[in-house]
Amino acid sequence: MNPTDFQAWSRETATRMEAALGDLLPSKSIAPSRLHDAMRYSVLDGGKRVRPMLVFAGGLVSDADPARLAVAAGAVEMIHAYSLVHDDMPCMDDDVLRRGKPTTHVEFDEATALLAGDALQSLAFQLLADNKLSDDPAIQLKMIQLFATACGSRGMAGGQAIDLDAVGKSLTLPELEYMHILKTGALIRASVLMGAHCGRPMQAAELEHLDRYGKCVGLAFQVVDDVLDEESDSTTLGKTAGKDREANKPTYTSLMGLAPAKKFALELLADAHEALKGFDARADRLRQLADFIVHRDR
Amino acid sequence: MNPTDFQAWSRETATRMEAALGDLLPSKSIAPSRLHDAMRYSVLDGGKRVRPMLVFAGGLVSDADPARLAVAAGAVEMIHAYSLVHDDMPCMDDDVLRRGKPTTHVEFDEATALLAGDALQSLAFQLLADNKLSDDPAIQLKMIQLFATACGSRGMAGGQAIDLDAVGKSLTLPELEYMHILKTGALIRASVLMGAHCGRPMQAAELEHLDRYGKCVGLAFQVVDDVLDEESDSTTLGKTAGKDREANKPTYTSLMGLAPAKKFALELLADAHEALKGFDARADRLRQLADFIVHRDR
């Protein structure tokens, strides 16, 4: 698999994902239509779809059915979208621009944004329970458990809470890393494993390696985010740039400096590749995705 | 089973539930501790625990293991608590008093309340996937699907969205009923079925009757809520009384008048009993619960 292949694959995956999300989300014509409109607005037509790609790439390792992967990836992306909707609200980060569009509470209203986020979380779990994702229902329950843990107070939501508490404080590097392993990392790690679980039963050692890959890529994703937030302008980024710095939030660049942060991202990339060394060519999309995540420019 | 028995049973169930919720919720000593503190504050030490009682009573019909019922009831109560936390926020109902205590965003802050609600929803699904609730994992997946649907945009969250849209509007009685069947009714209906699914496999007809019971009780619960909101003061109610009237929200009492609303509640109670007529004495707690819900004074 060469880089040109990867670009084509990622475009195809993004297109397939957009169609799947459109089908998985309730239509605007179904009541309550304003809520459904807000849910669709929050999820569709935007984002890099990194997490869905990790689900699909994880699924290639276990020869998973793409139809199953589309559902798992859809659930992951709905959780990601709901977290952004709530994170952008005035009582959290108070952001008005996301993916180049007004944030959901600006486009609709705060109450609708709150409920759209809530309903997207419910929908994610509904999809994971309602569709056959594994030949073994017990494995599917395990997937839901793994996924819910990644979303909750000891995963993504917990990371956001630590992030809030950190404003104006001087975190140490290990504290910053812990926050991001929860806030961004948990869902990214879960994405890889969710994809892998959709296929043939995986051995514990395989799952451990994939989890280590996910942990490295999740952290690298955040380090690169901080670097881009420091270096880019809002137009390129599609969201308000330099915001973390202005809000006096600790970032990798503020704690380490720009050049060491870039070096750290490359080390994490090397670790991610190391974690995959026992896998054959079916893990190449995961390898290419790690490269993409670290070398992206927005 | 006589009424005295029922009082003892409901006290025992509430006590058991409080202990179970205390165990199921993450300890304050686990990071992020402020978030876990807010989650515990939002769920523990309060509420009538009507939904958990419906889970336990539903489980009696199918001879379900009380340990399983405690988990299912815990998940239902966490969803109920999260919906109250979000509903009380300034961008929704902007309420400062709940169960006789300051609401979560008042006691903590808005961002923490938002995240605590989000994390409670995740935890509910985590519990339902992580604990054995049925001998058949496929039935357990069905339970999660049923439950997620009751929480989402075509259940509780959807009902709240319709409620928001209804402020200052004149709804018809069928529109009001539709709103409440989603907003309050969906979770109450799911509670009965979740309990029943924890035991022996139920036949489709049995589940249909239980669902009809749940629908009647769910609606009756809301009608009685409106009656109490009209007749009580805040001290008795443990929340701000007369608020819906002041907010110009349509209620059963405002649309029907007080006496017809009381009569409607009694009709729904009769329908609930009718739905249970094919069940033996194991459904008596459900019968008594319906009586309690309609005849309660707060």
Interface residues (C-beta under 8 A of the other chain):
Chain A: P26 I30 A31 P32 R34 L35 H36 M39 Y82 S83 H86 M89 C91 M92 D109 E110 A111 T112 L114 L115 G117 D118 A119 Q121 S122 L123 F125 Q126 L128 A129 D130 D136 P137 A138 Q140 L141 K142 I144 Q145 A148 T149 C151 G152 S153 R154 G155 A157 G158 Q160 A161 I162 L164 D165
Chain B: P26 I30 A31 P32 R34 L35 H36 M39 Y82 S83 H86 M89 C91 M92 D109 E110 A111 T112 L114 L115 G117 D118 A119 Q121 S122 L123 F125 Q126 L128 A129 D130 D136 P137 A138 Q140 L141 K142 I144 Q145 A148 T149 C151 G152 S153 R154 G155 A157 G158 Q160 A161 I162 L164 D165
